[in-house]
């Protein structure tokens, strides 16, 4: 079946997160001969993934409010896409947050509309984060009511959800989506680029990868580490930028013994190869993260929550814990440190499991979804 596919993402590609996922979606559909057009922001920093229409927008000027900058940028991008969507397209695949006009325009043209369920439904996502912000007495709300209302209105013109796994899929069904319109399309990882390696020392090293904010659970990981009295010369690597809202919460741990803070690294494989275990006690991630798949591809067992477990299986590729549970984090860290043979076993399993979730597999799942809805 020949499908004319259009992708729209208000991001440079293949940047991390949204940009990385979009890059592979576009590339996989181009590889299969489906790509009709793809809209992106500015330049593509990756390889050739097919026909790209670039919307150029200047960087944020100094002292210009961040929220206002993104609001203007996203609205202009959305208007541009809406005005130029190919009328002969079969499927329009966009992202919530910059698709109010373009999703609506696609619907009026009779084009099937799809968005990612990379996280929970915005209503459920926001509730979890608002509860957490209140718990830590942070007045700056994670998503304003206006933003959530906007996302919900946008979703009214989206017909199908490409969910990252069952956690995300079930969230959309709970919010009223027909199960037949929600498809699980698991993300992938480059298993040729990210591979197991030889560790250069004997230090037990846990690595957290992601933005250091309340969503990903560092407010529980660091107290667990701090209270773990028999960890010896172990190390916790916090790899990722620090959100401004959590700086007061993280400050007591800034000089914590055995904690290394790294804002960014261009050698993610190298950092994973020097680690013993990956840890992400997230409260909300739609079930999975790209960082988690990367760590698994590098042969790391995982300590993850039910909120971000996929594709980890408890006792096989890692340990699945409850959200907000400091004791369970500490116990899991201690288990892997005290049982190096189990760490190696689960690490081998993690690599083998990751090999099933390549970007080609992601492309096949999207292809299967698009053929089903056509």
N, C-alpha and C positions, 0 to 999 in steps of 0.2 A: 504494500500500500504506500503510495507516495503522499507525503504530508508536507505542507508548506508551513514552516514553523518560524515564529517571530519571538525573540527574547528581548526584554527591556530591563536594564539594571542601571540605576543611578550611582555608578561606582566605576572607578578604574578597575581593569582586570589585568592579571589575576591576583589582586590583592587578597589578603586573608579574609576569612569569613564570607560575607555576601559576595564579594568580588571573586573569591576563589571558587565558590560553588557555581556562580554564573559562568565563569570561564570554562569550567568543565561541561556544564550543560550545553553551552553554545558549541563547544568543540565536538562533543559527542554527537549532537544533532547534525553538525556539519559533516562529520565523518560518515554518517548514515545517509547523507544526501537530502536531509529534511530542511536544512536551514535556508529560510527565505531572506531573513534580515535580522540583525542584532543591533540594538541601541546600547551604547555605553557612554560613560563620562570620559572626556579627554582621551588620553592615549592608552593603547593596549601594550602593556609591558611584557607580555608573554609571547608565545609563538603564534603562528598563523592558525586561527580557528574559524576562518571563513569571512564572509562579508560583514563588515562592521560599519555602522553609522555612528560617528563620534559627536557628542554634544560638548562643546568646549565651554568651560566655566572657570573663571579665575579663582586662585586660592583665596582663603579668607583673609581680608585685610587685618592688620594688627588692631586690637581693641574692638573689633566689630563683634557684636554678640553672636555666640556660636549657634544658638537656637534660631535666631533670625536668619543667619547665613544659610543654614541647611533648609529652612522653610522656603526661602526664595529660590535657592538652587533646585530643590526637588519639584517645586511648582512649575518652574520654567521648563525643566526637563520633561515633566509630565505633559505639559501643553505641547511641546515640540513633538513628542512621540504620538500624542493623540491626533495631531494634524497630519502626520505622515505615515500612519500605519498602512501597509499594503492591503488593498481591498481584496486581493485574492488569497490572503492568508487563511489557513485552517485553524491554527492554534496561536493564541497570544499568551506568552508566559512572562508575567511581570512579578514585581516585588511590592508588597504592601509598604506604604509610606511615600510612594511617588507614582501612584497609579490611579488616582481618583478619576481623572479625565480619560486616560488611555484605556482603562478597563471598560468604562462606560462606552467609549467610542467603538471598541472592538465588539462589544455586545450588539450595538446598533447595526454593525456590519455583518452580523451573523457568525462571527468568529468565536470559537470556543475559548474561554478564558481560564487560565491556570495560575496559581501562585504557590509558593513554597510554604510548607508548614515546618519551617526550620526550628520553630519554638512552639510553645503552647499557643492556643487561641489567645489573642491580645487581652481579652477580659480576664482569663485565668492567670496569664502571665503577670498582669498588673496587680492582681489581688495578692499574689504571693510576695511580690516585691514591696508593695505598700505595707503589708503586715511586717515584713522584715525591717523596713525603714522605720516603722513605728516602734518596733522592738528595740532598735538602737537609737531612738529619739533623733532621727535625722528628718529635718523639716522639708528638705528638698525632695519632692515626690519623684519617683522614678519615671512615671509617665503621667502627664496631666490628664484630667478627665477629658479635655478637649482633644488631646491626641488619641486617646482610646476610642472616643466617639468617631473620630475621623477614620481610624482603621476599620471600625465596624461598618461604617458607611461604604468604605472602599470594598470591603469583602462582599457587599450585596451584589456587586457586579462580577464577582469571581464565581465560576461554576464548579471548579475542581481544585482539590488540594493535593499537592505532591508532598506528603509527610515524610519526615526524616526517619521515623520508626513508629512503633505502636503507641508510644507515649504521646507524641504529637497528634497522631491520627485519632486516638481516643478523646483527646481534648476537643478537637473540632466536632466530633460526633456528639459529645456532651453539650456543646453549644448549638446544637440543632442541625448540623450537617447530615445529609443522607450518607449512610455508610458506602453506598455505591459510587459516591462522588469523591471519596477520600482514598487515595492510593499510597501505599508505603513505597518510597523510592529512596533507599538508604544511600547516604553519601559514600564517597570512596576515598582512597589514599593511593599515592604512587608507591607501589611496593618495590619498584626498581630503584627509586631514589632513597627511600627510607628503609633501611635494612639493619639487622642486628650487627653489632660491632664488638670489639674487644675492649673491655673496661681497663683503664690504665692504673687503677688503684683498688684497694680493698675496702674503701669507705662505703658504708651503707648510705645511699643517697636517694632521697625521694624528690621528685620534680613535679611542681605545679606549673601548668602552662595555660595562660589566659589572662584577660584583664582582671586585675586585682580589685574586685568590687563585690558587693554583698550577694549578687546573683550566683557567683561561683563558689561561695562558701569559705573564703580565707579567714573570716571571723570565727570559724570553728576549727579550722586546720591549725592556725597558729597557737591558740590556747592548748590544743591537744599536744602539739610539739613541745610547748613550754612546760607542760605538766609531766612530760615523759622523762622521768629522772634517770633511768638506766639506759639511755640511748648511746652513751659513750661518745665516740668521735663522729657520730652520724651527722649528715648534712641534709638540710631542706633547701632546695633551690626554688625560689619564687620568680618564675620567668613571665614577665608581662608588665604593662604599664599600670600605674596606680591611679584609680579613679579619685577625683578630688573629694567626693562625698565620704570616702572611707579613710582618709588620711588620719583623722583623730583616732579612729579605731585601730589602725595599724601602727600608730606612733609608738605605743609601748613595746612593740616587737622589732622596732627598727634596728636595735643593737642586740637582739636575741642571739645567744651563742648557737652557732651551727646553722644559722639562717643566712643564706646568700640571696641578695636582691639583684635581679637582672632585668632591666627594662626591655631589652630587645636583643635578639641574636639572629644572625644570618646563617648560623650553623645549627639548625634544630636537630638534625641527625646526630651531630657530634655531642650535643648536650644530652640527648636521650641515651646515646651509647655509653655515656659516663654515669648514667643513673641506674638505680636498682629497681625502682618502682615508680609508676605514675600515680598521682593522687589528685582527685578533683571532687570535693564534697559539695557539689553544686545543688542549689535549691531549685533551679529552673533552667533547663537547657534544651527542652524539647526532646530529651531522651538520649542525645549523643552530641559529640563535638568533633570537629576535624582534628583538634589537638590529640584527642583520645585515640583516634584511629592511627594517627601518626606515631604515637608512643607504642601502640600495639604492633605496628609494622616494624618498629625498631626492637621488638622483642621484650617489651616491658609489661609485666603484670600490672593490673590496675586496681586502685582503691576508689570506687565510685559509688554514688548514691542511686537510688531507684529513679531519681529524676533525670539521670544522665548515664544510665547503665549500658546502653546498646553499643556494640554487640557483645559486651562482656557477659559471661555466664558465671554465676557464683561458684567458686571453688575450682573453676576450670581455667579462666583467663584472669581471674582476680577475685576480689572480695567486694560484694555489694553491701553497703551499709545504709542506715536510715539517715535522712536529712537532719541537720542540726544536732548530731550526736557526737560530742567531743570524745566520749569514752570509746565509742566504736572506731573512730579514726585512730586513736592512740593504740587500741588493741590490734588493729589491722597492720599498722606500721610495725609494731613490736613483733607480730607474727612473721612478717616477711624478713625482718632482721634476724630473728632467732631461728628461722628455717630456710637457709639458703638453698637447699635442694628443692623446696617447694617454690621458692622464688624463680629458680631456673625452669622448673617444670611448667609453671603457669606462664612464664615468659615465652617458652617455646610454643605453648598453646596459643598465646596471644598473637604471635607472628603467623601461625598457621591460620588462625581465624581471620586475621586482617587480609590474608591473601584471597579470601572470598569476596572482599569488599573493595574491589578496585574501581577506578573511574569508568572502566569499560562496563563493569557490572551496573554502575549507576546509569550509564547510558542505555543499557538494555532495559532497565526497569522503567526509565522514562519512555522509551520506545514502546514498551508493552502498554504503558498507561495511555499514551497518545493514540495508539491503535484501538484500544478499548473504547475510548470516549468518542472516536470518530465513527 
